[in-house]
Amino acid sequence: MMSKDKPQIPSGEKMLDIPEGLWTKCPDCNRFLYTKELELNQSVCHYCQHHFPLKAPERIAYITDPGSFIECEKHLHSVDILGFNGEKSYQERLDYYRNKTALDEAVVCGSCTIGSIPVFLCVMDFGFLGGSMGSVVGEKITRMIEKSLSSKTPLLIISASGGARMYEGMFSLMQMAKTAAALQRLSQAHVPYISLLTNPTMAGVIASFASLGDVILAEPKAMIGFAGSRVIKETTQQELPPGFQTAEFLLEKGLIDKIVHRKELRSTLKQLLYFLT
């Protein structure tokens, strides 16, 4: 977990330094949480129920049957096809985030069971380049859709992304059409697809596969939208309504079917899968 400012505990005339990472500050209620207790609570603040970000392996462990997940398409790796140059090259950024997250890409895909029901699963990780969708992310998700179609197995995609990956230009934008076309074939075959939107799910991801689920779920207070609220406000020159681009706002408007607390997600998915299959 990311630790915030360390609390200082007075001890006589001295201040006792708290070891790094022992406490985590909740951004909503500003309380300090014992990090180990927070992790045992699925990274949900037990005071205000704020949902902290999760790494892809953590999400997989929380929702799948123990030992059932088998990763697929792990051999696919992004390359700097455009020769992107900036403060750091695209390849340098890829190497940095691979070392930082221990992931190969911004999405982890595979097969699993949830409540003993076979499922193909894609889980995005915002910690890897903001969960951005490049050619490999789009390809891995498309291959999972095709596996789901060929085997008539339900599909679950958990999104956490800032949108398309700018380092790949038009190649990243093409993934929107590719994933949407694959999902159209899945829909025509009447194979269930559940989409879970987490904080944040933005831009090219929400404009493609994330919003095309047969059932669309979201975590509480997740930020969901295409452009940022500041950009929209400056473009339209209008005040935005309270709660704009939150899961609660979009539930009220009909885009989302249900907001699910993280600790209730596994049981909700089991119920949906039993019903849909």
C-alpha angles and dihedrals in degrees: 000000000000109000120218129204110332115240116236118224117203117232110181106297093339131080117228114224114223113223115256113269096014093110133033123201117224110230092210105048097016092228121142113242128200100246096220091052090047091054091048087054091056090259093296119135107243091209103052102006093240110170111227119206117274131210116239095250090052092052091048092051093049098052108029129077108265112275094000100108116101115181119229134195092018090145094070114103133179119244132197095252094164096044090238114203126192138121083317127012121249090247091054090052092049091051091048095052093043089057094042098049102026086229128121095215144000092269132052115204134186150114126284144147127251112193087350091301115125113242137174108225135198118184121185121210117211090198091072107076091319091302087285119177114238130161095286094047090051092045094049092049091046091051090052089051090051092048088050090050096048094048097035088235122151118257128219122188120185111198129205110156147131090217137256119005109253093202089071099045115193092002090068093047090053088064089071092062094039096053093042092052091050091050090051089060090047091052092049089054090051094237111154119249121188119192122199117195117204133178110319117015108161149154119350094010096055088041091058133022098355093066097042100076124129083226120023118200129179139192117243116281093000113163108237128173148097107255125019118270093244091055091048092048093050092046097048096033088220135119112254121230120257113277092018112176094011124126090246092054092049092047088057090049094049103249093111125051099202142357110224127195110232093241090055096045099094093050091046091051091049091053093048093048092049089051096044096046 
